[in-house]
Amino acid sequence: MTRASSLSIDRTFVIGGSTVIAVSVVAIAGMLLAALAFTNETTIAIPLVATFDGFRDNGGSSAVTVQGNWWAAGLVALVLAVPLWVFALRYRRP
């Protein structure tokens, strides 16, 4: 297989699909952690990525604030996606 044909449409699809899946997993994990902090009124911290601070406001209702770093969240998604990229690029069909 030549270098020019190594990035075929199926490999490109796997790379794109794994990126979308990795970003979705990071987003869903963030939403679940925000919901957990909201319901338990607790603080959940993921070092260098995000802090979810659940509390009860002056009106008596629950609230949550989220402080995060987009670059770190992107890096986490990249770390999740890269192993499948490597597999897709190195896999040789029989």
C-alpha positions in Angstrom: 0.0 0.0 0.0 1.5 3.3 -1.0 1.6 6.4 1.2 -0.8 8.3 -1.0 -3.5 5.6 -0.8 -3.1 4.9 2.9 -5.7 7.5 3.9 -8.7 6.0 2.2 -12.3 7.0 2.8 -13.0 4.2 5.3 -9.9 5.2 7.4 -11.0 8.9 7.2 -14.5 7.9 8.4 -13.1 6.0 11.3 -10.9 8.9 12.3 -13.8 11.4 12.0 -16.2 9.1 13.8 -13.8 8.4 16.7 -13.3 12.1 17.1 -17.0 12.7 17.3 -17.4 9.8 19.8 -14.6 11.1 22.0 -16.0 14.6 22.1 -19.4 13.2 22.9 -18.1 11.1 25.7 -16.3 14.1 27.3 -19.5 16.2 26.9 -21.7 13.5 28.4 -19.3 13.0 31.3 -19.4 16.7 32.0 -23.2 16.8 32.0 -23.4 13.9 34.3 -20.9 15.4 36.7 -22.8 18.7 36.6 -26.1 16.9 37.4 -24.4 15.0 40.2 -23.0 18.3 41.7 -26.5 19.9 41.3 -28.4 17.1 43.0 -26.0 16.5 45.9 -25.0 20.2 46.4 -21.3 19.2 46.4 -18.1 20.3 44.6 -16.5 17.9 42.1 -13.1 18.9 40.8 -11.2 17.3 38.0 -7.7 18.8 38.2 -6.8 21.0 35.2 -10.1 20.3 33.4 -13.2 21.4 35.3 -14.8 22.2 38.7 -18.5 21.6 39.2 -19.7 23.5 42.3 -23.2 22.6 43.4 -24.9 24.8 46.1 -28.2 26.1 47.4 -28.8 29.8 46.4 -30.6 32.5 48.5 -34.0 31.5 47.2 -33.6 28.0 48.4 -33.3 26.3 45.1 -30.3 24.2 44.0 -27.8 25.6 41.5 -24.5 24.7 40.0 -21.6 26.6 38.5 -19.1 25.1 36.1 -15.6 26.4 35.7 -13.5 24.7 33.1 -10.7 24.8 30.6 -11.7 24.1 27.0 -8.1 23.3 26.0 -7.9 20.6 28.7 -11.2 19.1 27.8 -10.1 19.0 24.1 -6.9 17.3 25.2 -8.9 14.7 27.1 -11.0 14.1 23.9 -7.9 13.8 21.9 -6.4 11.3 24.2 -9.6 9.2 23.9 -9.6 9.4 20.1 -6.0 8.9 19.2 -5.7 5.1 19.9 -8.5 4.4 17.3 -6.8 6.8 14.9 -3.5 4.8 15.2 -5.4 1.5 14.8 -7.2 2.8 11.7 -4.0 4.0 10.1 -1.9 1.0 10.9 -4.4 -1.7 10.1 -3.6 -3.6 6.9 -6.3 -5.4 5.0 -5.6 -9.0 4.0 
